[in-house]
Amino acid sequence: MASPTRTNAAGRCLEKWLRFTPSMPKLFIIAPNRLWIGNLAQKRAAYFIDFSYRLFAMTNNRPSAILERLPQALVFEAVVQSGTFSDAAKQLGLARSTVSERISALEQSLGVRLLHRTTRSIRLTDAGQKLLDEMAPIIPCWRFAEAQVRTFSTDPKGLLVVTAPDLLMSNFVVPATQRYRTRFPSVRIELRTTTETLPLVDQGIDVALRAGPLPPSGHGSTLWWRGKHIALGAPTLAEQYNGSRPAHLANAPWVDLKGRRALERWTNDSGQSAPIAVDSPLLTDSLQVFAELLLAGAGFGVLPEVIAAPFLRTGTLVRVLEDWHADEVSFHVVTPSPRRLNAAVRFFVEELRSGLDGNPPLAR
């Protein structure tokens, strides 16, 4: 953090913060840095720090009381400004009884009466006037902070971390990233290529493209694609091993993907089925390397239709066992939370889906 200067409000707020740091809870050192300094100017961060300090002082140095008092303090300020409990209730979108309860709770917690009430009007007590004066710098800071945070729900900003297996990354995530960056150039994007199921929250991941079925979790998930596995290989290999039934290719070379859920049966549209029993002397944990082995003619392989489609369109790989397909598979866009996605995540998920709409798998 740059050294605070004495020539602006931000510097003064930071100096006050540093003076009181030894007696302040760590909560307020962490929150402003994570929420504000990383995304807004340091001046704005300093205002939020000053807001935290003032609110902390109002609550007799009890950190937990801050969260308890703030809603009550906002209601108190609305009542004073509007002049009546009813008008404050309309302004806040609360029931009049709720407004009254919050004012009573605030008075009880502070141990003083803040308002003289009559059936037609209210009047501040000396204690109420003192509280209002002390709150004067706090309320604008809170509203500024609230307004800034709300922009995250409408305006993409900040850092977006996306993870996917390598071939999905290159064929779908990278094109989506390019389109996204054209629309929102201020968003920073970090792409992490891996087949591992990384912990989203611990690793700071915003969007993950993963194969299903997904294990139970508290994460949000959206179905991205669902379809079948199909067999394919290099054109020269397909000419060498000409067969229309799984048994015809039982002795052909095959390549397999390590760590993938075991595929069990071949099925055709006539309802016939056969076990998947192939010997795969070549294994890899990379979809990209898997595809390169197929392109080199090292063996046949089984891929989801959505991944196979670009190779089939260009003719670099061809489908074998055309009337047969293997187990169903699905891919999901996974986010840390099932709701309240910020704008950066929400628009990126839309780009992933639109990219799939414009590049569908080939029909069987």
C-alpha positions in Angstrom: 0.0 0.0 0.0 1.3 3.5 -0.9 2.2 5.7 2.0 -0.7 7.8 3.1 -0.3 11.6 2.7 -1.5 14.3 5.0 -2.9 16.3 2.1 -6.1 14.4 1.4 -8.9 12.7 3.3 -7.6 9.2 2.4 -4.3 9.9 4.0 -5.9 11.2 7.2 -8.2 8.2 7.4 -5.4 5.8 6.9 -3.3 7.6 9.6 -6.2 7.3 12.0 -6.5 3.6 11.2 -2.8 2.9 11.7 -2.9 4.7 15.1 -5.7 2.5 16.4 -4.7 -0.8 14.8 -3.3 -2.4 18.0 -6.7 -2.3 19.6 -8.7 -3.1 16.5 -10.0 -6.6 15.6 -8.3 -8.3 12.6 -11.6 -8.4 10.9 -11.3 -4.8 9.8 -7.7 -5.2 8.6 -8.8 -8.1 6.3 -12.1 -6.8 5.0 -11.1 -3.4 3.6 -8.0 -4.9 1.9 -9.9 -7.8 0.3 -13.0 -5.9 -0.7 -11.8 -2.5 -1.5 -8.1 -2.0 -2.0 -7.9 -4.8 -4.5 -10.8 -3.4 -6.7 -11.1 0.3 -6.0 -8.7 3.3 -5.4 -7.0 3.5 -2.1 -8.8 6.7 -1.4 -12.1 4.8 -1.4 -10.6 2.1 0.7 -9.6 4.7 3.3 -13.1 6.0 3.5 -14.4 2.5 4.2 -11.6 2.1 6.8 -12.6 5.3 8.5 -16.2 4.1 8.4 -15.2 0.8 10.2 -13.3 2.7 12.8 -16.1 5.1 13.6 -18.7 2.3 13.8 -16.3 0.3 16.0 -15.9 3.2 18.4 -19.7 3.5 18.6 -20.1 0.0 19.8 -17.8 0.2 22.9 -15.1 -1.9 21.1 -17.3 -4.9 20.7 -16.7 -6.2 17.1 -19.8 -8.4 17.0 -22.0 -5.4 18.0 -21.1 -3.6 14.7 -23.2 -6.0 12.6 -26.0 -5.8 15.2 -26.1 -1.9 15.3 -25.8 -1.0 11.6 -29.3 -1.9 10.5 -30.7 -0.3 13.6 -28.6 2.9 13.0 -29.8 3.1 9.4 -33.4 2.8 10.6 -32.8 5.5 13.3 -31.4 7.9 10.7 -34.3 7.3 8.3 -36.8 8.0 11.1 -35.1 11.3 12.0 -34.9 12.4 8.4 -38.5 11.4 7.5 -40.0 12.7 10.7 -42.4 9.8 11.4 -42.1 6.0 11.9 -44.7 5.5 9.1 -42.8 7.5 6.5 -39.5 5.8 7.5 -41.2 2.4 7.1 -42.3 3.4 3.5 -38.9 4.7 2.6 -37.1 1.5 3.9 -39.7 -0.9 2.6 -40.3 -2.2 6.1 -43.3 -2.7 8.3 -44.0 0.1 10.8 -43.7 -2.4 13.6 -40.3 -3.5 12.4 -39.1 0.1 12.4 -40.4 0.6 15.9 -38.7 -2.7 17.1 -35.3 -1.7 15.7 -35.4 1.7 17.3 -36.4 0.1 20.7 -33.6 -2.4 20.3 -31.1 0.3 19.6 -32.2 2.3 22.6 -32.0 -0.8 24.8 -28.5 -1.7 23.6 -27.2 1.8 24.3 -29.1 2.2 27.5 -30.6 5.6 26.7 -33.7 7.0 25.1 -33.0 8.5 21.6 -36.4 9.8 20.6 -39.4 11.4 22.4 -42.5 9.9 20.7 -46.0 11.3 20.4 -48.9 10.1 18.3 -48.1 12.8 15.7 -44.4 13.5 15.9 -41.0 12.6 17.2 -38.3 14.7 18.8 -34.6 13.9 19.4 -33.4 13.6 22.9 -29.9 15.0 23.7 -28.5 11.5 23.4 -30.3 11.0 20.1 -28.8 14.2 18.7 -25.4 13.2 19.9 -25.8 9.8 18.2 -27.0 11.5 15.0 -24.0 13.8 15.0 -21.6 11.0 15.4 -23.3 9.0 12.7 -23.1 11.8 10.2 -19.8 10.7 8.6 -20.7 7.0 8.8 -23.9 6.9 6.8 -22.5 8.4 3.6 -19.5 6.0 3.8 -21.8 3.0 4.1 -24.0 4.2 1.2 -21.0 4.7 -0.9 -19.7 1.3 0.0 -23.0 -0.3 -0.7 -23.3 1.5 -4.1 -19.8 0.3 -5.1 -20.5 -3.3 -4.2 -23.8 -3.3 -6.0 -22.0 -2.5 -9.3 -20.5 -6.0 -9.1 -24.0 -7.3 -9.9 -24.3 -5.2 -13.0 -20.9 -4.3 -14.3 -18.2 -7.0 -14.9 -15.0 -6.0 -13.1 -12.1 -7.5 -11.1 -10.3 -10.8 -11.6 -12.1 -13.9 -13.1 -10.5 -17.3 -12.6 -11.6 -20.1 -15.0 -10.5 -23.8 -15.0 -11.2 -26.6 -17.5 -9.4 -29.6 -19.0 -7.0 -28.7 -21.7 -8.9 -29.6 -24.9 -12.1 -28.0 -23.5 -10.0 -25.0 -22.6 -8.5 -24.6 -26.1 -11.7 -25.4 -28.1 -14.3 -23.6 -26.0 -13.0 -21.6 -23.1 -10.4 -19.7 -25.0 -12.8 -18.6 -27.8 -15.3 -17.6 -25.1 -12.6 -15.6 -23.4 -11.8 -13.7 -26.6 -15.4 -12.8 -27.1 -15.8 -11.8 -23.4 -12.7 -9.6 -23.5 -14.0 -7.8 -26.5 -17.1 -6.9 -24.5 -15.5 -6.3 -21.1 -11.8 -5.4 -21.6 -11.4 -4.2 -18.0 -11.9 -7.7 -16.5 -8.7 -9.6 -15.8 -8.9 -13.3 -16.7 -6.8 -16.2 -15.4 -7.1 -19.5 -17.2 -6.0 -22.7 -15.3 -5.8 -25.9 -17.4 -6.2 -29.0 -15.3 -8.1 -32.3 -15.1 -8.1 -32.1 -11.3 -11.2 -31.2 -9.4 -9.8 -28.2 -7.6 -11.6 -26.7 -4.6 -13.3 -23.6 -6.0 -13.3 -21.4 -2.8 -9.9 -22.4 -1.6 -8.3 -21.8 -5.0 -10.2 -18.6 -5.8 -11.9 -20.2 -8.8 -14.9 -18.4 -10.3 -15.9 -20.8 -13.1 -15.1 -24.5 -13.7 -16.0 -26.6 -16.7 -16.4 -30.2 -15.3 -17.6 -33.6 -16.5 -20.6 -35.1 -14.6 -22.0 -36.7 -12.7 -21.1 -34.1 -10.1 -20.8 -35.0 -6.5 -23.1 -33.3 -4.0 -21.8 -29.9 -3.0 -23.0 -26.4 -2.1 -21.8 -25.1 -5.4 -23.8 -23.8 -8.3 -24.0 -25.8 -11.5 -25.5 -25.3 -14.9 -25.7 -28.1 -17.5 -23.5 -27.1 -20.4 -23.8 -30.1 -22.6 -25.1 -33.7 -22.5 -24.6 -36.4 -25.1 -22.9 -39.7 -25.9 -19.4 -41.0 -26.3 -18.4 -42.0 -29.8 -15.4 -43.9 -31.3 -13.1 -42.2 -33.7 -9.6 -42.5 -35.2 -7.3 -41.2 -37.9 -8.6 -41.8 -41.5 -5.7 -44.1 -42.4 -6.3 -46.3 -39.3 -10.0 -46.5 -40.1 -9.2 -47.8 -43.6 -6.9 -50.4 -42.1 -9.5 -51.7 -39.6 -12.8 -51.6 -41.5 -15.6 -52.8 -39.2 -19.1 -51.9 -38.3 -19.5 -53.8 -35.0 -17.5 -53.5 -31.8 -16.3 -57.1 -32.1 -14.6 -56.2 -35.4 -12.3 -53.7 -33.7 -11.6 -55.8 -30.6 -8.0 -56.5 -31.7 -7.3 -53.0 -33.0 -5.0 -50.6 -31.1 -6.8 -48.3 -28.7 -5.9 -45.2 -26.6 -7.5 -44.5 -23.3 -7.9 -41.6 -21.0 -6.6 -42.1 -17.5 -8.8 -41.1 -14.6 -12.0 -41.1 -16.7 -15.0 -42.9 -15.4 -14.9 -46.4 -16.9 -17.1 -46.8 -20.0 -19.2 -49.9 -19.8 -21.3 -50.7 -23.0 -21.7 -50.0 -26.6 -25.3 -49.3 -27.7 -26.9 -48.8 -31.1 -30.2 -47.3 -32.2 -31.7 -50.7 -32.6 -31.4 -51.4 -28.9 -28.5 -53.8 -29.3 -25.6 -53.6 -26.8 -22.1 -55.0 -26.3 -19.6 -54.7 -23.5 -16.7 -52.3 -24.0 -13.7 -54.6 -23.9 -10.7 -53.2 -25.6 -7.0 -53.3 -24.7 -5.5 -49.9 -24.4 -1.7 -50.0 -24.2 -1.5 -46.2 -24.4 -2.8 -44.1 -21.5 -2.7 -40.4 -20.9 -4.4 -38.0 -18.4 -4.5 -35.2 -20.9 -7.3 -34.7 -23.4 -5.0 -32.8 -25.6 -2.4 -35.5 -25.7 -5.2 -38.1 -26.2 -6.4 -36.2 -29.3 -2.8 -35.9 -30.6 -2.3 -39.7 -30.3 -5.5 -40.3 -32.3 -4.4 -37.8 -34.9 -1.0 -39.6 -35.2 -2.8 -42.9 -35.8 -1.7 -44.5 -32.6 -5.1 -46.1 -32.0 -8.8 -45.6 -31.8 -10.3 -43.7 -29.0 -13.7 -42.8 -27.4 -14.6 -39.1 -26.9 -17.7 -37.1 -26.0 -19.4 -35.9 -29.2 -18.9 -32.3 -28.2 -15.1 -32.7 -28.0 -14.9 -34.9 -31.2 -17.0 -32.5 -33.3 -14.2 -30.1 -34.4 -12.0 -32.9 -35.5 -14.8 -34.6 -37.4 -15.7 -31.3 -39.2 -12.2 -30.8 -40.4 -11.8 -34.5 -41.4 -8.7 -34.9 -39.3 -10.4 -37.7 -37.4 -13.3 -39.9 -38.6 -16.0 -41.8 -36.8 -15.8 -45.6 -36.6 -18.6 -47.8 -35.4 -20.9 -45.2 -36.8 -24.1 -46.9 -35.6 -22.8 -47.3 -32.1 -22.2 -45.0 -29.2 -20.9 -45.5 -25.6 -22.2 -44.2 -22.2 -23.9 -40.9 -21.8 -21.8 -38.0 -20.5 -22.5 -34.5 -19.3 -20.5 -31.3 -18.8 -21.4 -28.6 -16.3 -20.4 -25.1 -15.6 -19.7 -25.0 -11.9 -19.5 -21.8 -9.7 -18.8 -21.4 -6.0 -22.3 -20.3 -5.2 -25.7 -21.4 -6.6 -27.1 -17.9 -6.6 -26.2 -14.2 -6.7 -23.5 -14.6 -9.3 -21.6 -11.3 -9.9 -21.8 -9.8 -13.3 -18.3 -11.0 -14.4 -19.2 -14.7 -13.7 -22.7 -14.4 -15.1 -21.7 -13.0 -18.5 -18.8 -15.4 -18.8 -21.1 -18.4 -18.3 -23.4 -16.9 -21.0 -20.4 -16.7 -23.4 -19.6 -20.4 -22.7 -23.1 -21.4 -23.5 -23.4 -19.2 -26.6 -20.1 -20.7 -27.9 -21.6 -24.1 -27.7 -24.8 -23.0 -29.5 -22.7 -21.7 -32.4 -20.6 -24.9 -32.6 -22.9 -27.9 -31.9 -21.7 -31.5 -32.1 -22.3 -33.3 -35.4 -25.6 -35.1 -35.7 -25.4 -38.9 -35.8 
